[in-house]
């Protein structure tokens, strides 16, 4: 089940090519609107900022979901699973585990390998078995180990900067339309085409990158547990319980969700098919028993929280 050297090289090359394409398009659009000097300053500032804090600040994201850190007294089997998976993945620090008081079944990771957290919702813990939860946690640990969170944070910022620049460029064109019509100003034909199409092209590249990282996290998670069927069963259960309608609500716009760490995943059927092509049998997580976690008190109905998140 270990990925071959060829698979690793292809994965890295694909991610680099997609990011390079996004960066090149971003350079063209920004330099068209703001000039090369300002564009260089924006790119250097963006990359520098992401080196310090990739993507949406962790505390802000956790607060927007009303997340609460779980201790060994709250959920011992969950922390044990997460610790075992983190050590097997070679993380320098075990991620913190957070509980989200939401009926929507969901899980996501934030942070870097040195300082990360995995969040699980009440809805997820109520429907998963131990084996399925192990697969879900392993998938998130694989994201952390692969540094996907930083990568997707960079892609998200590039996409947003290009979209903003394209909008500003279109506004400038509209304001100067009278001068263009009377021949007092000249705009090359490719400029308005790029300004209109660049946000869509960036979204497509961003989604292609996300798709690559999700498939790789599935494979990494299956390798950590040695049980591809456990994650496949979890994905199928979530597909049945949430469906496409939930995806449209929880991820507004579906193809350009906010934040990018929680973007739309590839089709479940394709993910399950790839997982079932792997071979392996779980030795650490053979138990399909219910999870021993019950939150006291009721969980509110799904609603929009701070920063527009739906929980």
N, C-alpha and C positions, 0 to 999 in steps of 0.2 A: 504493500500500500504506500510505501514511501515514494514521493514523486521523483521521477528520473531527472538526471541533469538536464536533459533536453527540455523537459517540462518546465523546469525552473528558469532556464534561459529564455524560453518562449514567453513565459509569464512576465518576466522582468522587461524583455524587449517590447512586448505589447504595451505594457504600462508606460514605459518611457516614450514610445512613439505617440501614444495618445496624448500624454502630457505635452510633448514637444509640439504636436499639432495645435493644442489649445494655446500654448504660449505663443506660437507663431501668429495665430489668428488674433490673439490679444494684442500683440505688438503692432500688427497692421492697423487694427481699428483704433487703438489708443494714439498711435503716431499720426494717423489721419486727422483725428479730432484735436489732440493736444500738442503734437509735435514730438520729435524723438527725445529731446532732453527731459521733458516732463514725464514722458512714458517710461524712460529708464529709471527715473526717481520713483515712480509709482511701483514698478516691478520690484526694484530693490527693497523698497519699504515693505511691500507685501510679503516677499519671501522672508525678510528679516523678522517681521512680526510673527509669521507662522513658525519660525524656528523657536520662538519663545513660547507662543501659545497657539497651537493649531486649531483652526475651526472656531466654533462657538465656545466661549469660556465654560469650563466644566461646572463651576458653581452656579452659573446662570441657568444652564440646561437642567441641572438637578433640581434647582429651586422651581423652575417653571413646571416641572412634573410633580412637585410635591414629594420628592423622593426622600426616603428615610433609610439611614444605614442600618443594616441587619447585623446583629452580634451572634456569637455562638449560642447564647441563651435563646435568641429569637428563632434561629433556623440552623441548627448544628449540621444537619446532613447537607444543606445547600453550601455552607461554608467549607465543609469537608470536600465535597465534589470540586468546588472551585479551586481550592488549594491544591488538590491532587492534579488537576488539569494544568494549573499554572506551573507547577514544578515540572511536570512532564514536558510542557512547552518550552521550558528554560527561561521563563520570565524572571527578571531580577527581583521582582516584588509581586506578591499575590494581590490581585485586584480586590478592591473593596466591593462588597455586595450591597446593593440598594433595593429597597422595596418601593414600588410605585402603586399608590392606592387607586387603581383603575380597573374597571371591568374588562377593558380591551386586552386580549392576550398579546403581550409584546415583550421584547428583550432587546437591549442594545448596549454597546460599550462606549466609553469615553476615556480620553487620556492617552498616555504613552506607556510603553512597557515599564518604565521606571515609576510611573504614578498613574494608575488606571482604576476604573470602576466598571462594574457590570450591573445593569439595572434590569430587574424582572418585575412584571406587573402582577397584581393580585389575580387577574384573569388568567394569566399564563400558569401560575402556580396551582390554580384550581383544576386545570384540565390536563396537565402533564403528569406522566408517571415518572418514576426515578430515572428510568432508562432514557426517556425522551428528554427530560430536563438535562441530563448529562450531555446529550447531543447538542442541545441549544447552547448550554454554557460553553461547550468545547468550540462551537462555531464562533462565539464572541471572543474567546481566548485566542483563537487563531487570528481573528482580525487584529487584536492587540499585538500579538507576536509578529505579525507581518507588517506592522506599522501602517495598516490601511487607513487608520483614522487621520493621521497626518496627511497622507496622500490624498484622501478624499476631501480633507479640509482645504488643501491647496487647489484642487480642481474646482471646488465650490467658489472660492474667492476669485479665481480666474474667470469663471463663468459670470459671476455677478459684476465684476469690474467691466468686462466686455459688454454686458447687457446695459449697464449704466452709460458707458461711453457711446454705445450705439444709439441709445435714446437721446443723449445730448447732441450727437451728430445729426440725427433726424430733425431735432428741434432747430438747430442752426440752419439746416437746409430749408426748412419751411420759412423761417424768418427772412432768408435771403432769396426766396423764390422770385419776388418781383425783379431783383437785379439780374437773376439768371435768365428770366424770360425776355428782358430787353437787351440782353447781351453784354451787360456791364460786368458780369461775373461769369467765370467758367468753372464748371465742376466736371471732372472726368466721369464717364458713364459708370465705371466700376465702383465709384465711391458710394452712391446711393444703394447699389445692389448689395455691397458688403454690409452697409449699415442696417439694411432690412434683414438680410439672411444670417448675419453673424450670431445673434442670440440663439437661433434654432440650431445652427451648426455646433455651437458650443454645447448646447444641451445634449445633442446626439453623441458628441465625443465624451461628455461627462458620464452619460448613461452607459456607454460602451466600457469605460473604465470601471464604473461601478459593477457592471455585469462580470467583468474579469475578476475583480476582487471578491465578489460573492461566491463565485464558483470555487475559487481557490480557498476561501475560508471554509466552505463545505468540505472540501477534500482534507484540509488541515484538521478540522474538527473530527472527521471520521477517523483520521490517523491517530488523534489523541485518545479517542475512546476505543479504537479497534472495532467499532460497531457502527458501520454506515447505516444499517437499518434503523437504528435508534433515532438518528437525526431525520431520516426519511419519514419515519412514522410521525415524528413531531411536526414536520412540514405539512404532511397530508392532513393532520388533525387541525392545524391552524388554518389551512386552506378551507376546510369544511366549515369551520366555526366563524371565520371572518369573511371570506369571500371577497369578490371584487368591489362590492358596494362599500365595505369597510375601508378598503384601500383608498377609494376616492375621497372618503371623508377624512381619514386619518392623515393622508398625504395629499393635501390640496394641490391640484394640478398634476398629480400622479407622476409625471415625467420630470418635473422640476420641484420636488418637495423641499420643505424647509424643516429642520436643517438637513444638510446633505448626508450626515452620518446615518440618517433614518430613511434614506431614499428607497424608492420602489426596488424590490429585488427582482431577479429574473423569474420567468414563469416557474411555478412550483413543479409542474410536471417534468420540465427539463432538469431541474435540480435533483428531483427524486430519481429520475432515470440515470443520471450520472453517478449518484451515490450507490445505486444498486449494481452498477457495473464494477464497483470496487469489491474486493474480497476481504473478509475478516470477520472475526467473531469476538464480541465483547467479553472480556474476562473480568473487568472491574465493575461493570454496570449491567449485570444480567437480570436485575430485579425490575419487574414491571409493576411493582406495587405502587399504590398512591403515595404522593408526597406528604410527609408529616409536617405540614405547615398550615396553620389556620390563624388568620388575623382576627382579633377580637373587634367587634363592632361592624357596622355595615360599610360598604364601599359605595360612594356616590355614583350616580348614573354618568355615562360619558358626557363630557362637556368641554368647551374650550377654556383653557387656562391662560396664564400669562404668556406673552410673546406669541400668541396664536397657536400654541400646541393643543392638540385634541387628545384628551386622556380619559 
